[in-house]
Amino acid sequence: MRQIILDTETTGIDPREGHRLVEIGAVEMVNRRLTGNTYHQYINPEREIEAEAVAVHGITNERVADEPVFAAVADDFWAFIVGAELVIHNAPFDVGFMDHEFAMLNRRRGEPRLGPVAEHCRILDTLQMARDKHPGQRNNLDALCKRYEIDNGHRVLHGALLDAEILADVYLAMTGGQTALSLDASAGSGEGAATGNTGLVIRRLALEPGRLGVPSPNEAELAAHQAKLGRIREAAGECLWDRLAKGGTPS
């Protein structure tokens, strides 16, 4: 599955009051692994940035005065996100601003149309996910970093790309995937144990050769396996299992 973990910074709170995007940051994840592909762009919003917004993200009018306007970067940004699942903290806010920008651009251009985002991407709101998992608790990004022991000490002001990178770690931790795992036995609570930052304990078992049986799959299990591989190919464009089956190695 291809996922884009995304964050934006804006001139103010509500696009219906004419507020615009000033920064977009996004990182790509395929099958729960960061690929290293990112999208990061400062944007000239063609209007003043409110002082309250500058206090949050530190982006001033002077900083973005010479940056491209949204119309100049819209196609590249759309190509980066289209068809993916977007993982966003407080998704209605960011999606609302993106849809506002695309709608204004469409009115100027006519066809081809870009957006609405939810018609071309799946949306996963990690704020709602956190509220479901931790009702009655603070669930902003800083609180989640503390809860899941994710280092965000380098985060003084909000920044779209930095927040997207942090959110990727938070999302993996919230959904059971670790961002760090020690396989050093001395790191665990007993001999042959290892612990990660989610509290999971892995214990090595000493088994004699030949003691562990490996059953062969039946026809129904093989068919289900092939169907699963087909869904992975469709979502990600390739399947590492195919490379392994041909004697290759995953990259």
C-alpha positions, -999 to +999 in steps of 0.1 A: +000+000+000+013+035-009+007+060+018+016+097+020+021+112+054+013+149+050+012+182+068+005+218+057+011+252+072-013+281+064-019+318+066-047+314+091-074+290+103-102+290+078-099+289+040-135+303+038-120+335+051-095+336+022-066+319+040-041+300+019-014+274+021+022+285+027+040+252+031+033+215+022+054+187+035+049+150+028+068+117+030+061+085+011+056+051+027+051+018+009+040-013+028+048+005+061+084+014+050+095+050+043+109+051+008+129+083+011+107+101-014+094+134-001+075+164-013+083+198+003+073+232-010+070+267+004+043+287-013+036+324-019+000+326-006-007+359-024-019+374+008-007+384+043+001+357+068-016+364+102+006+371+132-010+342+151+000+318+123+035+331+122+038+325+159+029+288+153+050+280+123+075+308+120+069+314+083+068+352+075+056+371+045+092+379+036+102+342+038+077+332+011+077+364-010+098+348-037+084+313-035+061+300-063+023+304-061+002+273-057-008+273-093+028+268-103+033+237-081-002+222-081+004+196-108+036+182-093+019+181-059-012+163-073+010+138-091+027+130-057-005+123-038-030+110-063-042+075-057-024+072-023-038+069+012-031+103+029-022+100+066-029+134+082-033+146+118-066+165+119-072+157+082-103+179+078-081+210+083-054+201+057-078+185+032-101+216+035-072+239+025-060+216-003-095+214-018-099+252-015-066+257-034-076+231-061-111+246-065-097+281-070-072+268-095-099+248-114-120+280-117-090+297-134-080+269-156-113+251-164-102+216-174-083+195-164-097+194-129-076+186-098-094+173-067-114+170-046-088+151-027-112+126-011-124+115-045-089+105-056-072+095-023-081+076+008-080+097+039-068+085+073-071+110+102-046+101+129-062+126+153-095+107+151-076+074+154-058+087+185-091+099+201-105+064+195-075+047+211-070+072+239-103+088+248-102+117+272-065+123+268-045+149+249-039+137+214-020+165+197+013+155+180+035+165+209+014+145+234+015+114+211+053+117+208+055+116+246+031+087+249+049+066+223+084+077+233+092+094+200+119+120+201+107+154+189+131+175+208+142+192+176+107+205+170+105+241+183+081+255+157+057+236+135+071+229+101+052+208+075+080+184+064+093+179+100+058+173+113+051+148+085+083+129+094+073+129+131+037+118+122+051+089+102+068+076+134+037+082+155+015+065+129+037+034+129+038+033+167+000+037+169-007+009+144+017-016+160+048-011+139+080-001+157+103+027+145+132+012+165+139-023+177+169-036+195+179-072+190+206-070+216+199-095+244+213-071+270+185-046+261+158-069+273+145-080+307+160-115+304+184-137+285+175-139+249+150-111+250+148-078+231+125-049+236+114-020+213+099+014+221+064-001+221+071-024+250+071-055+228+093-083+241+108-108+216+123-140+231+145-163+212+136-200+215+163-227+216+150-254+193+168-285+182+171-291+144+141-309+130+118-300+160+099-273+141+076-286+115+067-265+084+034-275+069+028-271+031-001-248+020-032-264+005-048-252-027-071-227-010-043-212+009-022-209-022-051-192-040-055-167-011-018-161-012-018-153-049-048-130-045-030-111-017+001-107-039-022-093-067-036-067-043-001-057-033+010-053-070-020-032-077-015-009-047+023-006-048+031-012-084+053-042-076+057-070-051+090-080-035+078-116-033+080-119-071+117-108-070+124-134-042+106-161-062+129-155-091+160-158-069+165-120-065+170-100-033+147-072-020+162-037-022 
